[in-house]
Amino acid sequence: MSESTPFPTPDGVLRQRSRGIARRAVLGTAVTASAIVATHGVPEASAQTATVVIKALPIDRANILAGSRFDFRVEVAGAQPDRIEITVNGQDADTFFKGANPVRTNEIAGKSGEVTYRNVTVANPGPVAVQVIATVAGRSYVDTFTWTVLRMGAGQARNVILFIADGMGYPTITATRIVSRGITEGKYDGFLNMDRMEYRGTVTTSGYDALVTDSANSASAYATGHKSVVNGMGIYEDNTKDPTDDPRVENIIELAKRTRRMATGLVSTADITDATPAAFAAHTRRRSEQAFVASTYLEDGHRPDVIMGGGSRWFLPKAQQGASADDRDLVAEFRAAGYAVAATRTELRGTPASATKLLGLFHTGNMSVWYDREETKNPNVLGKFTDQPSLPEMTGRAIDALATNPNGFFLMVEAGSVDKQLHPMDWVRAVYDNIEFDNAIGVARRFQEKNPDTLIIVTADHSHAMSITGTYTPYEGKIGPDAVGTYEQSAFPTFTRKRGDGFPDSPSTKTTLAVGWANHPEYYDDGTTVWAEPLGPSIEDPQVKGTYIGDPKRAPSGKGVLMPRTVPASVNSEVHTADDVPVMASGPGSEFFNGLVDNTDLFWGIVASLGIDPLSPNGRSPMGKITGGRFGDPANPASRPHFAKP
Ligand SMILES: [Zn+2]
């Protein structure tokens, strides 16, 4: 996206401002001496002329997999252009994208112009320069955008399992290790499965529209190698209202199926149509279009072989208390397409061992969290959902089904409720779900021992503002912040673990973690209460509709401290942060997940490890190495030796 404003060209040479750095661009004959050059990212106001914004999608600095499919769209905003001319590497775009039949529109009457090429590809690796000249009232506005087209080298991995704990920042991992393994005299009594991976890197999380990401946007970067916008997945945002027509980019499930006939699977404890899993198969500007996403899962080309999680309502018609698209019974349609279907843990265990296609929908909404599902089994929380499988169980069953495909598989496993419990600042439930997540990684690690051509990647999509302040030992009648032990008073926690399954015997113990939060609505905190059921931090203010105040139920002791809000009163839960998150990897290709990586680089690490090459008839790259450029940090190739030689 760039802001383009008139800019004099005294010497007849057009100047282009790109990210604040002036550079020269010698343009074609279409531009006359009176041409006006767009300022790319640096707006310059002018009273006499309209501010014309030229946008190219994919955006400037996008990396594109050679032979992958994407929609190319140019939008001119601020005025209705008389003409939009586009060249790609100096060639007319219609010629460059031969046979693509561009559609020209004026979406906002009198104020915009668009050109859209659907389903195009670029075969030649290397830089691609897109130049757009928009003519408005006789004046030309120019902007250029550069993409890098990359072709992968031969890959070493046959299978990829990507684990995402939604919202799992470093403090969540630390808390999980303390609670699950224990710590004595400063040394951990054991490590998590995710701690025992060969490589560990750091992932940046921002989308292209905003500093702080949501799960759609972030998973989309992992799934497609392209950044997106908050609430968007598999798309670049366009200027139309329809949330399903935005320019698309191909995702890893589509690529794995189309080019390699690999098996693919999605497993989550959230609605299986929720942002994180949906980004791996679907395309929409609005993540709330979950009925649309569910119907996408049934379409050829996007259809994962294994789909397991919550959210059955999006697959069922009204007559079965569902809210599916066009009132379809998608469960019946999946069954007709050869899927074994399960609605409970018992039914999942009863699916035939030979079943390679599975649809498991174990809750109408998000699945219950481990603490309620397996520890307290609180009937008030579970309702009729008393027989839900665990994440390790679903992971194991998914791997069994997918591993039968001779072409290998791609599986994404999400612990969705780590995020969904961090939002209401319930660190106990979040950590229990993260222990469950780590146990699911253990299942994959055991598979990997027997199948060493399997790459396992573990990451989060963003972090939360959770922080371990110290520990908490209520004493002398003190409670809340007064009882937090800081520095030398932060005694080691006293969780016990008799079961040997990674979970503590109880979350309530003499010395527990003191957890603080940086960005939250008003809430009450008394430090140690573990609520009998999941509880939001705030309630709607009866005085001012649409604003939120602390819920005294959060401190049933009556001694809670009221924590003043640090976000607008309209926000009713703790919010995501812009923090970097960790990535851990083990197996062939794991070295790609090291050092500082952009969130889009996770996609590149996956396709590089598999050697996915849409240009080869069998989808396997015959090339010795990555060509066209490199992903990772171009400014510091030395930090990541395998990217050093483009
Ligand atoms: Zn979230």
Boltz pocket constraint, residues with backbone or C-beta under 6 A from the ligand:
constraints:
  - pocket:
      binder: B
      contacts: [[A, 167], [A, 215], [A, 419], [A, 420], [A, 423], [A, 576]]
      max_distance: 6.0
